[in-house]
Amino acid sequence: MKTLLFGAVALAAVVAVPGVSLAQTYAYVNQSGEVMTTDAPNANQAIMTAPNIGLHSGVMLLQDSSDPVVGDTVNGV
């Protein structure tokens, strides 16, 4: 029984790892003009899943999630 349980947990871990490792951090501007971040496997998915994304906002791939642009305010949104 322990072997079966261990095998199931190991399989779940192997299946989950690629999804986590493929996620990248993207910056976008929300409807209030604040630069926010979202994690997604690609830019299209980031645009589709970014909460409260601004009407004319795109996304920018961040190499470091502590990038100083995060938290800035953009005028004219």
Gaussian input, Z-matrix of N, CA and C with variables (Angstrom, degrees):
# hf/3-21g

backbone

0 1
 N
 C     1     B1
 C     2     B2     1     A1
 N     3     B3     2     A2     1     D1
 C     4     B4     3     A3     2     D2
 C     5     B5     4     A4     3     D3
 N     6     B6     5     A5     4     D4
 C     7     B7     6     A6     5     D5
 C     8     B8     7     A7     6     D6
 N     9     B9     8     A8     7     D7
 C    10    B10     9     A9     8     D8
 C    11    B11    10    A10     9     D9
 N    12    B12    11    A11    10    D10
 C    13    B13    12    A12    11    D11
 C    14    B14    13    A13    12    D12
 N    15    B15    14    A14    13    D13
 C    16    B16    15    A15    14    D14
 C    17    B17    16    A16    15    D15
 N    18    B18    17    A17    16    D16
 C    19    B19    18    A18    17    D17
 C    20    B20    19    A19    18    D18
 N    21    B21    20    A20    19    D19
 C    22    B22    21    A21    20    D20
 C    23    B23    22    A22    21    D21
 N    24    B24    23    A23    22    D22
 C    25    B25    24    A24    23    D23
 C    26    B26    25    A25    24    D24
 N    27    B27    26    A26    25    D25
 C    28    B28    27    A27    26    D26
 C    29    B29    28    A28    27    D27
 N    30    B30    29    A29    28    D28
 C    31    B31    30    A30    29    D29
 C    32    B32    31    A31    30    D30
 N    33    B33    32    A32    31    D31
 C    34    B34    33    A33    32    D32
 C    35    B35    34    A34    33    D33
 N    36    B36    35    A35    34    D34
 C    37    B37    36    A36    35    D35
 C    38    B38    37    A37    36    D36
 N    39    B39    38    A38    37    D37
 C    40    B40    39    A39    38    D38
 C    41    B41    40    A40    39    D39
 N    42    B42    41    A41    40    D40
 C    43    B43    42    A42    41    D41
 C    44    B44    43    A43    42    D42
 N    45    B45    44    A44    43    D43
 C    46    B46    45    A45    44    D44
 C    47    B47    46    A46    45    D45
 N    48    B48    47    A47    46    D46
 C    49    B49    48    A48    47    D47
 C    50    B50    49    A49    48    D48
 N    51    B51    50    A50    49    D49
 C    52    B52    51    A51    50    D50
 C    53    B53    52    A52    51    D51
 N    54    B54    53    A53    52    D52
 C    55    B55    54    A54    53    D53
 C    56    B56    55    A55    54    D54
 N    57    B57    56    A56    55    D55
 C    58    B58    57    A57    56    D56
 C    59    B59    58    A58    57    D57
 N    60    B60    59    A59    58    D58
 C    61    B61    60    A60    59    D59
 C    62    B62    61    A61    60    D60
 N    63    B63    62    A62    61    D61
 C    64    B64    63    A63    62    D62
 C    65    B65    64    A64    63    D63
 N    66    B66    65    A65    64    D64
 C    67    B67    66    A66    65    D65
 C    68    B68    67    A67    66    D66
 N    69    B69    68    A68    67    D67
 C    70    B70    69    A69    68    D68
 C    71    B71    70    A70    69    D69
 N    72    B72    71    A71    70    D70
 C    73    B73    72    A72    71    D71
 C    74    B74    73    A73    72    D72
 N    75    B75    74    A74    73    D73
 C    76    B76    75    A75    74    D74
 C    77    B77    76    A76    75    D75
 N    78    B78    77    A77    76    D76
 C    79    B79    78    A78    77    D77
 C    80    B80    79    A79    78    D78
 N    81    B81    80    A80    79    D79
 C    82    B82    81    A81    80    D80
 C    83    B83    82    A82    81    D81
 N    84    B84    83    A83    82    D82
 C    85    B85    84    A84    83    D83
 C    86    B86    85    A85    84    D84
 N    87    B87    86    A86    85    D85
 C    88    B88    87    A87    86    D86
 C    89    B89    88    A88    87    D87
 N    90    B90    89    A89    88    D88
 C    91    B91    90    A90    89    D89
 C    92    B92    91    A91    90    D90
 N    93    B93    92    A92    91    D91
 C    94    B94    93    A93    92    D92
 C    95    B95    94    A94    93    D93
 N    96    B96    95    A95    94    D94
 C    97    B97    96    A96    95    D95
 C    98    B98    97    A97    96    D96
 N    99    B99    98    A98    97    D97
 C   100   B100    99    A99    98    D98
 C   101   B101   100   A100    99    D99
 N   102   B102   101   A101   100   D100
 C   103   B103   102   A102   101   D101
 C   104   B104   103   A103   102   D102
 N   105   B105   104   A104   103   D103
 C   106   B106   105   A105   104   D104
 C   107   B107   106   A106   105   D105
 N   108   B108   107   A107   106   D106
 C   109   B109   108   A108   107   D107
 C   110   B110   109   A109   108   D108
 N   111   B111   110   A110   109   D109
 C   112   B112   111   A111   110   D110
 C   113   B113   112   A112   111   D111
 N   114   B114   113   A113   112   D112
 C   115   B115   114   A114   113   D113
 C   116   B116   115   A115   114   D114
 N   117   B117   116   A116   115   D115
 C   118   B118   117   A117   116   D116
 C   119   B119   118   A118   117   D117
 N   120   B120   119   A119   118   D118
 C   121   B121   120   A120   119   D119
 C   122   B122   121   A121   120   D120
 N   123   B123   122   A122   121   D121
 C   124   B124   123   A123   122   D122
 C   125   B125   124   A124   123   D123
 N   126   B126   125   A125   124   D124
 C   127   B127   126   A126   125   D125
 C   128   B128   127   A127   126   D126
 N   129   B129   128   A128   127   D127
 C   130   B130   129   A129   128   D128
 C   131   B131   130   A130   129   D129
 N   132   B132   131   A131   130   D130
 C   133   B133   132   A132   131   D131
 C   134   B134   133   A133   132   D132
 N   135   B135   134   A134   133   D133
 C   136   B136   135   A135   134   D134
 C   137   B137   136   A136   135   D135
 N   138   B138   137   A137   136   D136
 C   139   B139   138   A138   137   D137
 C   140   B140   139   A139   138   D138
 N   141   B141   140   A140   139   D139
 C   142   B142   141   A141   140   D140
 C   143   B143   142   A142   141   D141
 N   144   B144   143   A143   142   D142
 C   145   B145   144   A144   143   D143
 C   146   B146   145   A145   144   D144
 N   147   B147   146   A146   145   D145
 C   148   B148   147   A147   146   D146
 C   149   B149   148   A148   147   D147
 N   150   B150   149   A149   148   D148
 C   151   B151   150   A150   149   D149
 C   152   B152   151   A151   150   D150
 N   153   B153   152   A152   151   D151
 C   154   B154   153   A153   152   D152
 C   155   B155   154   A154   153   D153
 N   156   B156   155   A155   154   D154
 C   157   B157   156   A156   155   D155
 C   158   B158   157   A157   156   D156
 N   159   B159   158   A158   157   D157
 C   160   B160   159   A159   158   D158
 C   161   B161   160   A160   159   D159
 N   162   B162   161   A161   160   D160
 C   163   B163   162   A162   161   D161
 C   164   B164   163   A163   162   D162
 N   165   B165   164   A164   163   D163
 C   166   B166   165   A165   164   D164
 C   167   B167   166   A166   165   D165
 N   168   B168   167   A167   166   D166
 C   169   B169   168   A168   167   D167
 C   170   B170   169   A169   168   D168
 N   171   B171   170   A170   169   D169
 C   172   B172   171   A171   170   D170
 C   173   B173   172   A172   171   D171
 N   174   B174   173   A173   172   D172
 C   175   B175   174   A174   173   D173
 C   176   B176   175   A175   174   D174
 N   177   B177   176   A176   175   D175
 C   178   B178   177   A177   176   D176
 C   179   B179   178   A178   177   D177
 N   180   B180   179   A179   178   D178
 C   181   B181   180   A180   179   D179
 C   182   B182   181   A181   180   D180
 N   183   B183   182   A182   181   D181
 C   184   B184   183   A183   182   D182
 C   185   B185   184   A184   183   D183
 N   186   B186   185   A185   184   D184
 C   187   B187   186   A186   185   D185
 C   188   B188   187   A187   186   D186
 N   189   B189   188   A188   187   D187
 C   190   B190   189   A189   188   D188
 C   191   B191   190   A190   189   D189
 N   192   B192   191   A191   190   D190
 C   193   B193   192   A192   191   D191
 C   194   B194   193   A193   192   D192
 N   195   B195   194   A194   193   D193
 C   196   B196   195   A195   194   D194
 C   197   B197   196   A196   195   D195
 N   198   B198   197   A197   196   D196
 C   199   B199   198   A198   197   D197
 C   200   B200   199   A199   198   D198
 N   201   B201   200   A200   199   D199
 C   202   B202   201   A201   200   D200
 C   203   B203   202   A202   201   D201
 N   204   B204   203   A203   202   D202
 C   205   B205   204   A204   203   D203
 C   206   B206   205   A205   204   D204
 N   207   B207   206   A206   205   D205
 C   208   B208   207   A207   206   D206
 C   209   B209   208   A208   207   D207
 N   210   B210   209   A209   208   D208
 C   211   B211   210   A210   209   D209
 C   212   B212   211   A211   210   D210
 N   213   B213   212   A212   211   D211
 C   214   B214   213   A213   212   D212
 C   215   B215   214   A214   213   D213
 N   216   B216   215   A215   214   D214
 C   217   B217   216   A216   215   D215
 C   218   B218   217   A217   216   D216
 N   219   B219   218   A218   217   D217
 C   220   B220   219   A219   218   D218
 C   221   B221   220   A220   219   D219
 N   222   B222   221   A221   220   D220
 C   223   B223   222   A222   221   D221
 C   224   B224   223   A223   222   D222
 N   225   B225   224   A224   223   D223
 C   226   B226   225   A225   224   D224
 C   227   B227   226   A226   225   D225
 N   228   B228   227   A227   226   D226
 C   229   B229   228   A228   227   D227
 C   230   B230   229   A229   228   D228

   B1=1.4413
   B2=1.5304
   B3=1.3503
   B4=1.4568
   B5=1.5252
   B6=1.3238
   B7=1.4645
   B8=1.5199
   B9=1.3176
   B10=1.4604
   B11=1.5245
   B12=1.3275
   B13=1.4575
   B14=1.5230
   B15=1.3294
   B16=1.4620
   B17=1.5282
   B18=1.3352
   B19=1.4629
   B20=1.5152
   B21=1.3260
   B22=1.4660
   B23=1.5256
   B24=1.3201
   B25=1.4681
   B26=1.5252
   B27=1.3149
   B28=1.4671
   B29=1.5199
   B30=1.3239
   B31=1.4602
   B32=1.5226
   B33=1.3145
   B34=1.4649
   B35=1.5235
   B36=1.3204
   B37=1.4662
   B38=1.5196
   B39=1.3111
   B40=1.4668
   B41=1.5192
   B42=1.3144
   B43=1.4659
   B44=1.5239
   B45=1.3227
   B46=1.4621
   B47=1.5211
   B48=1.3054
   B49=1.4660
   B50=1.5262
   B51=1.3303
   B52=1.4643
   B53=1.5199
   B54=1.3161
   B55=1.4581
   B56=1.5143
   B57=1.3034
   B58=1.4558
   B59=1.5211
   B60=1.3096
   B61=1.4552
   B62=1.5284
   B63=1.3344
   B64=1.4567
   B65=1.5228
   B66=1.3206
   B67=1.4590
   B68=1.5234
   B69=1.3279
   B70=1.4558
   B71=1.5212
   B72=1.3195
   B73=1.4546
   B74=1.5221
   B75=1.3359
   B76=1.4612
   B77=1.5221
   B78=1.3325
   B79=1.4642
   B80=1.5186
   B81=1.3290
   B82=1.4591
   B83=1.5229
   B84=1.3230
   B85=1.4623
   B86=1.5260
   B87=1.3378
   B88=1.4656
   B89=1.5299
   B90=1.3183
   B91=1.4597
   B92=1.5216
   B93=1.3262
   B94=1.4611
   B95=1.5224
   B96=1.3379
   B97=1.4569
   B98=1.5122
   B99=1.3195
   B100=1.4606
   B101=1.5251
   B102=1.3374
   B103=1.4635
   B104=1.5250
   B105=1.3353
   B106=1.4584
   B107=1.5291
   B108=1.3256
   B109=1.4638
   B110=1.5233
   B111=1.3222
   B112=1.4564
   B113=1.5203
   B114=1.3095
   B115=1.4660
   B116=1.5174
   B117=1.3275
   B118=1.4614
   B119=1.5228
   B120=1.3354
   B121=1.4653
   B122=1.5255
   B123=1.3455
   B124=1.4663
   B125=1.5250
   B126=1.3406
   B127=1.4640
   B128=1.5238
   B129=1.3244
   B130=1.4661
   B131=1.5227
   B132=1.3124
   B133=1.4616
   B134=1.5260
   B135=1.3290
   B136=1.4634
   B137=1.5250
   B138=1.3326
   B139=1.4659
   B140=1.5290
   B141=1.3185
   B142=1.4650
   B143=1.5272
   B144=1.3253
   B145=1.4654
   B146=1.5227
   B147=1.3319
   B148=1.4663
   B149=1.5304
   B150=1.3274
   B151=1.4632
   B152=1.5228
   B153=1.3315
   B154=1.4620
   B155=1.5267
   B156=1.3387
   B157=1.4658
   B158=1.5268
   B159=1.3315
   B160=1.4567
   B161=1.5232
   B162=1.3241
   B163=1.4598
   B164=1.5216
   B165=1.3240
   B166=1.4652
   B167=1.5312
   B168=1.3221
   B169=1.4606
   B170=1.5190
   B171=1.3038
   B172=1.4583
   B173=1.5166
   B174=1.3161
   B175=1.4587
   B176=1.5228
   B177=1.3182
   B178=1.4576
   B179=1.5275
   B180=1.3285
   B181=1.4600
   B182=1.5243
   B183=1.3221
   B184=1.4600
   B185=1.5203
   B186=1.3105
   B187=1.4578
   B188=1.5227
   B189=1.3358
   B190=1.4575
   B191=1.5281
   B192=1.3210
   B193=1.4661
   B194=1.5220
   B195=1.3428
   B196=1.4627
   B197=1.5244
   B198=1.3268
   B199=1.4666
   B200=1.5295
   B201=1.3392
   B202=1.4695
   B203=1.5283
   B204=1.3205
   B205=1.4611
   B206=1.5321
   B207=1.3285
   B208=1.4642
   B209=1.5245
   B210=1.3190
   B211=1.4587
   B212=1.5167
   B213=1.3365
   B214=1.4643
   B215=1.5221
   B216=1.3254
   B217=1.4588
   B218=1.5140
   B219=1.3315
   B220=1.4592
   B221=1.5201
   B222=1.3195
   B223=1.4637
   B224=1.5188
   B225=1.3155
   B226=1.4559
   B227=1.5074
   B228=1.3198
   B229=1.4717
   B230=1.5039
   A1=110.94
   A2=116.68
   A3=120.07
   A4=111.11
   A5=117.02
   A6=121.18
   A7=110.66
   A8=117.06
   A9=121.28
   A10=110.78
   A11=116.68
   A12=121.14
   A13=110.86
   A14=116.91
   A15=120.96
   A16=111.02
   A17=116.46
   A18=120.90
   A19=111.95
   A20=117.13
   A21=121.09
   A22=110.90
   A23=117.16
   A24=121.18
   A25=110.45
   A26=117.40
   A27=121.14
   A28=110.95
   A29=117.37
   A30=120.95
   A31=110.93
   A32=117.34
   A33=120.94
   A34=110.83
   A35=117.53
   A36=121.17
   A37=111.27
   A38=117.51
   A39=121.53
   A40=110.69
   A41=117.58
   A42=121.51
   A43=110.61
   A44=118.35
   A45=122.10
   A46=113.01
   A47=119.19
   A48=122.34
   A49=113.57
   A50=121.82
   A51=119.22
   A52=113.68
   A53=118.86
   A54=121.10
   A55=112.09
   A56=116.96
   A57=120.94
   A58=110.47
   A59=117.70
   A60=120.62
   A61=112.61
   A62=118.39
   A63=120.81
   A64=112.91
   A65=118.43
   A66=121.08
   A67=110.30
   A68=115.23
   A69=122.10
   A70=108.12
   A71=117.12
   A72=121.27
   A73=109.78
   A74=115.46
   A75=122.72
   A76=109.29
   A77=116.12
   A78=121.82
   A79=108.35
   A80=115.93
   A81=122.21
   A82=108.42
   A83=117.00
   A84=121.98
   A85=108.00
   A86=116.41
   A87=119.00
   A88=110.21
   A89=117.66
   A90=122.24
   A91=113.08
   A92=118.09
   A93=121.91
   A94=112.24
   A95=117.52
   A96=121.71
   A97=114.48
   A98=118.18
   A99=121.64
   A100=109.93
   A101=116.32
   A102=121.23
   A103=108.30
   A104=115.62
   A105=122.95
   A106=108.88
   A107=117.22
   A108=121.11
   A109=110.39
   A110=114.68
   A111=122.47
   A112=108.21
   A113=116.98
   A114=122.02
   A115=109.30
   A116=115.86
   A117=121.32
   A118=109.08
   A119=117.27
   A120=120.35
   A121=113.60
   A122=117.77
   A123=120.90
   A124=109.47
   A125=116.12
   A126=121.28
   A127=112.26
   A128=117.81
   A129=119.98
   A130=111.40
   A131=116.64
   A132=120.45
   A133=110.34
   A134=117.55
   A135=120.89
   A136=110.60
   A137=117.20
   A138=120.57
   A139=110.28
   A140=116.74
   A141=120.23
   A142=112.99
   A143=118.43
   A144=120.64
   A145=114.23
   A146=118.70
   A147=120.76
   A148=109.49
   A149=117.55
   A150=119.46
   A151=112.01
   A152=116.57
   A153=122.97
   A154=112.59
   A155=118.29
   A156=121.85
   A157=109.83
   A158=116.67
   A159=121.72
   A160=111.71
   A161=116.07
   A162=122.56
   A163=112.44
   A164=118.18
   A165=122.05
   A166=112.34
   A167=117.57
   A168=121.65
   A169=111.46
   A170=114.72
   A171=121.91
   A172=106.96
   A173=117.18
   A174=120.75
   A175=109.37
   A176=115.13
   A177=121.89
   A178=107.63
   A179=116.96
   A180=121.36
   A181=109.63
   A182=116.04
   A183=121.32
   A184=109.43
   A185=117.12
   A186=121.41
   A187=110.51
   A188=116.34
   A189=122.40
   A190=108.04
   A191=118.06
   A192=120.88
   A193=112.91
   A194=117.89
   A195=120.60
   A196=111.07
   A197=117.34
   A198=123.27
   A199=109.36
   A200=118.13
   A201=120.46
   A202=114.39
   A203=119.43
   A204=121.17
   A205=111.19
   A206=117.72
   A207=121.75
   A208=109.23
   A209=116.15
   A210=121.77
   A211=113.38
   A212=117.97
   A213=120.61
   A214=110.01
   A215=115.76
   A216=121.76
   A217=109.01
   A218=116.14
   A219=122.75
   A220=107.71
   A221=117.46
   A222=121.23
   A223=111.10
   A224=116.69
   A225=121.54
   A226=114.69
   A227=117.60
   A228=119.73
   A229=109.10
   D1=-42.89
   D2=179.42
   D3=-63.34
   D4=-37.56
   D5=179.48
   D6=-64.76
   D7=-41.43
   D8=178.96
   D9=-64.83
   D10=-43.88
   D11=178.44
   D12=-63.83
   D13=-44.40
   D14=178.51
   D15=-61.37
   D16=-41.68
   D17=178.57
   D18=-63.00
   D19=-40.38
   D20=179.18
   D21=-66.24
   D22=-42.00
   D23=178.51
   D24=-65.70
   D25=-41.95
   D26=179.02
   D27=-63.54
   D28=-41.86
   D29=178.41
   D30=-64.06
   D31=-42.48
   D32=178.43
   D33=-62.40
   D34=-39.18
   D35=179.02
   D36=-65.90
   D37=-41.91
   D38=179.67
   D39=-65.52
   D40=-39.94
   D41=179.80
   D42=-68.90
   D43=-36.76
   D44=-176.63
   D45=-76.07
   D46=-29.40
   D47=-174.76
   D48=-60.16
   D49=-46.95
   D50=-179.31
   D51=-60.15
   D52=-36.97
   D53=178.41
   D54=-64.57
   D55=-37.96
   D56=179.88
   D57=-74.16
   D58=-41.70
   D59=-174.90
   D60=-73.20
   D61=-20.61
   D62=-179.66
   D63=-86.61
   D64=-11.12
   D65=-179.04
   D66=-71.67
   D67=136.64
   D68=177.13
   D69=-122.73
   D70=160.50
   D71=-178.94
   D72=-99.45
   D73=129.19
   D74=179.86
   D75=-120.43
   D76=145.12
   D77=174.26
   D78=-101.61
   D79=147.17
   D80=176.84
   D81=-150.94
   D82=166.60
   D83=178.21
   D84=-103.96
   D85=126.95
   D86=179.18
   D87=-84.26
   D88=-179.68
   D89=-174.79
   D90=-68.06
   D91=-16.16
   D92=176.79
   D93=-90.69
   D94=-4.13
   D95=179.86
   D96=91.14
   D97=8.05
   D98=-179.81
   D99=-92.87
   D100=138.75
   D101=177.44
   D102=-79.89
   D103=122.24
   D104=-177.20
   D105=-121.44
   D106=174.56
   D107=176.53
   D108=-125.22
   D109=155.80
   D110=173.30
   D111=-145.78
   D112=150.37
   D113=178.02
   D114=-104.67
   D115=132.12
   D116=-179.14
   D117=-158.11
   D118=158.97
   D119=179.53
   D120=-74.04
   D121=-21.97
   D122=178.93
   D123=-155.42
   D124=170.54
   D125=-175.28
   D126=-64.41
   D127=-40.06
   D128=179.79
   D129=-61.54
   D130=-43.51
   D131=178.77
   D132=-66.66
   D133=-35.29
   D134=178.47
   D135=-63.38
   D136=-42.64
   D137=178.45
   D138=-64.51
   D139=-40.76
   D140=-177.15
   D141=-70.78
   D142=-27.91
   D143=-173.86
   D144=-109.92
   D145=-3.86
   D146=-178.98
   D147=-66.73
   D148=121.29
   D149=-178.65
   D150=-68.95
   D151=132.01
   D152=174.03
   D153=60.59
   D154=34.15
   D155=-178.24
   D156=-65.82
   D157=141.59
   D158=179.37
   D159=-65.97
   D160=152.85
   D161=-175.98
   D162=-56.49
   D163=-40.71
   D164=-176.78
   D165=-106.73
   D166=17.13
   D167=-177.96
   D168=-84.96
   D169=143.38
   D170=169.09
   D171=-110.29
   D172=-161.96
   D173=176.48
   D174=-128.04
   D175=155.02
   D176=179.60
   D177=-130.22
   D178=126.76
   D179=178.92
   D180=-69.50
   D181=128.89
   D182=178.01
   D183=-101.91
   D184=133.25
   D185=174.93
   D186=-78.04
   D187=-28.94
   D188=-178.70
   D189=-134.88
   D190=123.17
   D191=-176.59
   D192=-67.50
   D193=-11.61
   D194=176.14
   D195=-95.78
   D196=22.01
   D197=178.56
   D198=-53.95
   D199=136.77
   D200=-177.31
   D201=-64.92
   D202=-15.01
   D203=178.89
   D204=-69.24
   D205=-26.19
   D206=-179.08
   D207=-66.85
   D208=128.33
   D209=-178.99
   D210=96.54
   D211=-12.25
   D212=176.42
   D213=-66.67
   D214=165.04
   D215=177.50
   D216=-113.83
   D217=139.30
   D218=179.18
   D219=-110.59
   D220=127.62
   D221=179.32
   D222=-81.18
   D223=155.71
   D224=174.17
   D225=82.61
   D226=18.01
   D227=179.94
   D228=-87.71

